């Protein structure tokens, strides 16, 4: 995630926004398993588990509409999921 001008202006409220996001994720059936403030190109990285793609998209639209961050998503697969994917190769 990258902070917007609005998000950096109201940075002191960031911890409360993260807590609210975690609760919203849980309400959709997922869990925020990691959240990091980072240095470099991105300001935050979060790890969310247990959401369907549709629930995740819904959450990200709601998050983005708040105006504090812009998101970039990355879907990750576990090693075991990789094993299963590779088994399907001809």
N, C-alpha and C positions, 0 to 999 in steps of 0.2 A: 504494500500500500504506500501511497505517497500522500502526504498532507497537502491540502489545498490552502489557499490564502486564509480562508475562514478557519480551517483546522489549526493552523499554526497560531493564529490570533487568539484562539480559545484553548491553547495547549494545556492550561492548568486543569481543564475539565477532561482531559484525555483518559485518566485512569477510570473515571466514572463511566465514560463512553465505552471503554473496553469491558467493564463489568456488565453494562447493559447489553452489549453485543453478545457476551457469553450466555446471558439469560435468554436472549432471543434465539440463539443457536440451539440451546437446550429445548426450548419450546417447539422447535422444528424437528426434534429427535436426534440432534447431533451433540457434539461436545467440542469445546475449544480446548485442545490438548497442549497448545503452546502459543505464546505471544511474546514477540521480541521487538524492542526498539532497536533499530539498526543504524549503522553509519554507512554512507555510500549512496547508491542510486535510489534505494527505497528507504522509507522512514520506519515502516513496520513490516514484520512478517508474522503471519498467524498460521497455525496448523489446526485444521478442523477435521474431525472424523465423524462418520455416521450419517451424513446428510446425503440424500439423493441429489442427483444433478439438478433436478427441478427445485428442490428445497434450497439448495445452495444458490442457485440463480436468483430465487425470490429474495433470499437474505441479502445478497449483494446489491440487488436493485434498491432495497430498502436502505441499506447502509450508504450507498452512493447518493440517494436522495437527501440524506442529512447534510450533504455538502462539505463534510470535514475531510474526507479522503477519496482518492481515486484508486480503484483496485486493478490488479492484474492477477489472473488466476492461473493455477498450474495443477493439473490432476496428476496425482502420484499413485503408483502401484507398489505393493509390497513385493518382497523377493518371491514369496510363494505365488502371488498373482503373476509375476513374470514367468515363473516356472510353468504355470498352467497355460499362459499365452504362447510360450515357446513350443509347448507340446502340440499345439494346433498347427504349427507350420508344416508345410508339405516336405 
